[in-house]
Amino acid sequence: MYDAHWKKLDTPCPTESETESWRVKRILLTTFDTADAELLVEHLLPSWHGLKTQFDGDDQSRNPFLVELSETLESVESMVIISSSTLSKGSAPYPWLWRFITPAMVGMEQQAVQHAKLWMFQREALEPGNEDTLELCLSSANLTLSAFRDQVQAAWRCVVSLKRETEETETEQHLASWGVLPSFLSELARQCGRSAEAINAFRVLLGRAQCPKGVRFIASIPGTYSRKELEQRPLGLEALRQVMPETRGIPRVFATAPVVGSWKESDLKAWLAAAGCAPENFTLGWISRDVADFSGWCRNWILPSATARTLQQCGAHVDAIRNHDGMNLPRLHGSHRPGDRRWLHAKLYGFSCGHSHCLLVTSANFTPAAWGRWTADDKLRIENFELGVVVEKGHYPFKTQSLDESEVFVREPEFVELPAAIGWAEAEWDGQSILLSYRIVLADVRLDRVSIRWVENGLAGEQVVQPQVEERGVAHRVGIVWGNVSQVPFEAKLETTAGSMHFVPVSDARPLADRIKDPLPQPGLDKQTEEQIRERLLLRRYSGGTIAEDDRELEEETDVSDIDSLPSTSASMSADYGVKAFVQARKWFAVIDNWRRRLPAAGDSVLRDILRHDAEALLQYFGRNRELAKEPGDRVAAALVAEELQHYLDSGDCT
């Protein structure tokens, strides 16, 4: 990042834009706030996967869009989202999301705050000659609608090629090139319960790629550390000792973050010493009181008055990010429009010495919770998971101007958030029972009631259960018998004797071969409508056709035996063949050929399960045409095609 510029954060890197050439195999996402289901379903997931069907916000386009998205997500081997808390209001309106995504929460072993914003995507090449890739994105963005709609973020992105095989020594060299990042992933996995294996898979991927040159990672991991431990693995503010360029000149640090914590003078000087900067050469890029006219800034930026005094007493500078001409709104860079009232959520730290510069793009606010605070017994206490990347030659992007003490915008934290009664929880369903695990953090509080929310044929329901609680170390476990696969559980509602309520998504842990046979548990989507949509998508996928532009046709009773509306996949097909049944058979055999062409690229069990499921659905389609087609010739053609497809299935090529 040498110059700041606008770019949409929800789009994949340009090298990955050809969705037919790659498949998203694994996804890891971290966020502080609970992930917003609407953001994921309506924006991020369709963008990342190149979805063809559009969702226009109305009922007519919703069902085809959701069904196609669900079919696309079936090909993802694992998708994990890590956050700091359980859901506060439930997972509506898309309860089926946890069929494809495993929600993980930090804090299984100890209280922790997950504040890092890391996205990782493994993409598998589907064409010969292409390499698998790993994309990393570090930013300041939470997975909420507000983060993308109302805020301006800072992000760093890279894509690296993954070697198919590496020697043990080469793997260790690759892991070492990523610095603290593999260790950060291991610690996340340790705090997230059953999701550990899926998280650690990304650590393994780092062993198949070399970190880009000129890149270093800075991390904070919750815990209390001695100086000896920090020498072996620098974390928090101690990691800053690696950042300042080692050249002749005066070391300077510029920092901007929307939240500044309560800093004592000793803590602030410890941070500055680790950064290699004298107090008088430290500048906090901030906002003036005039920005209070803009609600997004004044409601979300925090600088306690005591910290402002500490900064000034130490000799540090609190300057304003330069405003637009004639306006009080900060101007973030040359392309920033004066009318843009989104508020800045980025966390940026610029380091310079002489003519050398580097920039830290991170999730860490300027707070002791993020960077750590030295205790009385000379140990560093860190509360948050944080992650950032140092980019060589990167410049602090903002121009600043001096502020008088009376002009500095100050705002006290409005409240101190009390710890939740349940500090960690997870739930999964294997088709027979629901296993609920949780950790209560408040004394004299226990679980009072558990309710399971489910969906069946488009209708949602809720059932109170009486589980048996089993204590296992610091956590409790609850086993709930749930063998009714027609009522798909999607959420557990936990109520405690303290009066608190927690919503825990229920992950679907059944094998993919079982899950893809079930209807999509979406309220308002009945089984018959879903089957019609899935059949259209199936024929489009293997015929080269496109779904009807008027999606209302999908809601009507149609003659699904009529495939004439689908375009031919062979230029040689024409009416010259004379026999309509022969032409129909050629079209249907082309569908089978397109299905067969995907077999060689289906290297793992996930894709082969999907291909087998599609083949079985095609057999049902041809079977209906064999019995119900209006023309006798079409019935004969359907029988021939079904026999051919059954032969491929029986040969074992799809197992």
Secondary structure, 3 states (H helix, E strand, C coil): CCCCCCCCCCCCCHHHCCCCCEEEEEEEEECCCCCCHHHHHHHHHHHHHCCCCCCCCCHHHHHHHHHHHHHHHCCCCEEEEEECCCECCCCCCCHHHHHCCEEEECCCCCCCEECCCEEEEEEEECCCCCCCEEEEEEECCCCCHHHHHCEECCEEEEEEECCCCCCHHHHHHHHHHCCCHHHHHHHHHHCCHHHHHHHHHHHHHHCCCCCCCCEEEEEECCEEECHHHHHHCCCHHHHHHHCCCCCCCCEEEEEECCEECCCCHHHHHHHHHHHCCCHHHEEEEECEHHHHHCHHHHHHCEECHHHHHHHHHHCCEEEEECECCCCCCECCCCCCCCCCCCEECCEEEEEEECCEEEEEEECCCECHHHHCEECCCCCEEECEEEEEEEEECCCCCCCEECCCHHHECCECCCCCCCCCCEEEEEEEECCCEEEEEEEECCCCCCEEEEEEEEEECCEEEEEEECCEEEEECCEEEEEEECCCCCCEEEEEEEEECCCCEEEEEEEECCCHHHHCCCCCCCCCCCHHHHHHHHHHHHHHHHHCCCCCCCHHHHHCCCCCCCCCCCCCCCCCCCHHHCCHHHHHHHHHHHHHHHHHHCCCCCCCHHHHHHHHHHHHHHHHHHHHHHHHCCCHHHHHHHHHHHHHHHHHHHCCCCC
